[in-house]
């Protein structure tokens, strides 16, 4: 996402999904009991229709390229929506 920006002081990217749910696992070879394991990684629970990323002050062509690159990486089906208020 950051490589599509030119003037970094004006352009903004907002991420609306924050990984806030820890996924814990116990190491292999440890017996049952003795508490919960350490956090292995963090996830974000998403619902359909939620905005994941938002871009400002980018031309439509560059914004579409940046969002298309992010869309390829995400493991969920996504849709790019453009605001009709801003015309560039």
N, C-alpha and C positions, 0 to 999 in steps of 0.2 A: 504494500500500500504506500509506503513512504517513498519509493523510487519514482512515483508518478507526480510528486509535488515538485514545484519549482521555487516559488517564493514561500519559504517556510514560515514567515512571520504572519502572513494573512490567512493561509489555508489551514483548515481545521478538520480533524478526523475524530469522530466520537464513536466509541464502542459502547453499546448499550447492554451487552451481556458480560457480566463479571463472574469469573469462576469462584464460586463461594461455597461449594459443597465438597468436603474432603472425601476421598476414597481411601480407605485404610486396608492394609494387608499385613498379615504376620509373615515373617520369613519362613522359608521352607525348613523342615526339620525341627520345628518348635512344636511341643505338645499342646494340646487343647488347654484352655483356661489361661490364667495369669493375665487377664485384661485384654484390651483392644490393641491392635497393631498400630504402628506409626503411619501417618498419612503418606501414601505413595504418590498420588497426584490429585489435582483439583479439577472439578468439572462444573459446567454451568448448565442448569436445566432450562431448556427453551420450550416455549409453546408456539404453536403455529400462529402466524400473523404478527409476530414480534419483530421490531426493527433491530437488526444486529449491528449495522454500521451506518454512519451518516457522514457525508462529505459536504463541505462548504467551500465556496470561492474557487471552484475548479470548473473548467469548461466541460460541457456535456460529453464531448468526445474523450477527454482524458479521464473523467470520472467513470465513464462506462468501461474503459480499458482497465482501470484500477479495480473496480468492483468485479469485473469478469475474471481477473486474475485471482481475487480472493474467493470467488465462487467455485473455482476449480479445486481449491484446497479444502474447503469445508466438507465434512462428511454427511451433510444433510442437504436435501433439495432446497434451493434458494431461488428467489425471484428479485430482479433489479427493478426498483420503482423510482421514477423521476418525479420531482415536484413540478407542478405546472406554474408555480408562482415566479420562479426565477428563469429567465430566458437569457442565454449567452450564446 
